[in-house]
């Protein structure tokens, strides 16, 4: 009946490859969920390349991922 939110940081490089910063910026309290979210980002890489018009070589992203249990209100 656990639920929580993990906040992960990851870096997307100019070519679209990504790496996850570990440990999480804020763990959810559910270790397996945190690891699975990080693995999902790794598996989704590579993303599309960063448009040259942005003038940056990488993007640092901080994103929340929610684990919600429909039984818990």
CORWOUR-V315200 format. One record per helix or strand of 2 or more residues. SS is the DSSP state (helix for helix, strand for strand). FROM is the first residue (numbers start at 1). TO is the last residue. If there is no record, write none. Layout:
ss:SS from:FROM to:TO
ss:SS from:FROM to:TO
This chain:
ss:strand from:4 to:13
ss:strand from:18 to:26
ss:helix from:31 to:44
ss:helix from:52 to:54
ss:strand from:58 to:67
